[in-house]
Amino acid sequence: MNEAFSPFYCDPENLIQEQLREGIHFFSKKYKARKFVAYFQSFSNTHGSYDDLEKTYSIFREFPGILGAIIATRPDCLDKEKLEILTEIFKERYLGLEFGIETSKDSTLKRVNRLHSFRQTIEAINLASKYDVHIGGHVIIGLPGETWNDFMETAIQLSLLPLHSLKIHHLQIIKGTPMALDFGKDPKDFPTFSAKEYVAILSDFIERLNPSIMLDRLSTRAPRHLLISPRWGGLKESDILAIVEKTLQQRESWQGRLFKILD
């Protein structure tokens, strides 16, 4: 359910040009911003024909104030020709690709209907690394059936990839989704955490993560009216960040303390 994570000004009924104009107006007014990077978040934004991609992203030439774009994608929706089209369009601007990775465990990817394998993730990210793009990833801690060992294995496997940045958050059960139905049938199979438990696992994850990978996000919050579980009261993303920093300080630890380059 993409409405849980989409800004109000990104109405899918509007043309992309109109969404960009509304976004520019909003941030210009609120933050006095003058330069922007567009973020194509919902769905996979490289799924389509080569002509469609060129038509969609060439519109940036109409917006000199937009310095580039971050494009969310999937490992199975990117190939050499699409990368060449995108890097040509953005050759004088910033281009970031954000891969939906979610986990390194293939059985989980199959269970949550991702329709790609972790091997495809490895191949797509390695391919993208040959181009002048910023490579980001997105993972979820707490997918059904996974354990602490699985979370740590994902940290280890991601650390071996040429990632520049990573977004992490806990699993949230959203009303009206297939996962909400599964959660209703067997909630015990979903390792939903208290905020304290999540911070501890997240700190363990960060300790094993390659220190060269920049962390863009450690948590997120779905709108309260859509969220089934977990409910952490009024905790904000900045609160989680502060608690993680404090936890690592108390452990006398840091990102990558347990990172090891495998032979």
Secondary structure, DSSP 8 states (H G I E B T S, - for coil): -GGGTS-TT--TTS-HHHHHHHHHHHHHHHH----EEEEE-SS-TT-S-HHHHHHHHGGGGG-TTEEEEEEEE-GGG--HHHHHHHHHHTTTSEEEEEEEEE-S-HHHHHHTT--S-HHHHHHHHHHHTTSS-EEEEEEEE--TT--HHHHHHHHHHHTTS--SEEEEEE--EETTSHHHHHHHH-GGGS----HHHHHHHHHHHHHTS-TTSEEEES-----TTTEEE---TT--HHHHHHHHHHHHHHTT--TTTT-----
